[in-house]
Amino acid sequence: MGKLECFKDNLLTFLRREKDAKLKGGIYHKIQLDFTYNSNHIEGSSLTQKSKSCSNFYNR
């Protein structure tokens, strides 16, 4: 296994642990917030990234 494959495996394991633990403020949580914001922005939502972060924080 090369360095890149090892890195991908470690990152995936790390993100899965954060997801399973429902950790707030971690890398997985940040990625989910960014994807949600960008998806809604593309669809025409007028929420700001800050208000979307607050909304997701309280609805989890």
C-alpha positions in Angstrom: 0.0 0.0 0.0 1.4 3.4 -1.0 1.5 6.6 1.0 -1.6 8.0 -0.8 -3.7 4.9 -0.1 -2.6 4.8 3.5 -3.5 8.5 3.9 -6.9 8.0 2.3 -7.6 5.0 4.6 -6.6 7.0 7.7 -8.7 10.0 6.7 -11.7 7.9 5.9 -11.4 6.1 9.3 -11.0 9.5 11.1 -14.1 11.0 9.4 -16.1 7.9 10.1 -15.2 8.0 13.8 -16.2 11.7 14.0 -19.5 10.9 12.3 -20.3 7.9 14.5 -19.5 10.0 17.6 -21.7 12.9 16.3 -18.8 15.2 17.1 -19.7 18.9 16.7 -17.1 21.2 15.3 -14.9 18.5 13.9 -13.7 18.1 10.3 -16.7 15.9 9.3 -19.2 18.4 10.8 -17.5 21.3 9.0 -17.6 19.5 5.7 -21.3 18.7 6.2 -22.1 22.3 7.0 -20.2 23.5 3.9 -21.8 21.0 1.6 -25.3 21.9 2.9 -24.6 25.6 2.5 -23.3 25.2 -1.0 -26.1 23.0 -2.0 -28.8 25.4 -0.7 -26.9 28.3 -2.2 -27.0 26.7 -5.7 -30.7 26.1 -5.2 -31.3 29.8 -4.5 -31.5 29.8 -0.7 -31.0 33.3 0.8 -29.5 32.0 4.1 -25.9 33.1 4.9 -23.3 30.6 5.7 -23.4 31.7 9.4 -27.1 31.4 9.7 -27.0 28.0 8.0 -24.3 26.9 10.5 -26.6 28.0 13.4 -29.5 26.2 11.9 -27.6 23.0 11.5 -26.2 23.2 15.0 -29.6 23.5 16.6 -31.3 20.9 14.4 -28.9 18.0 14.9 
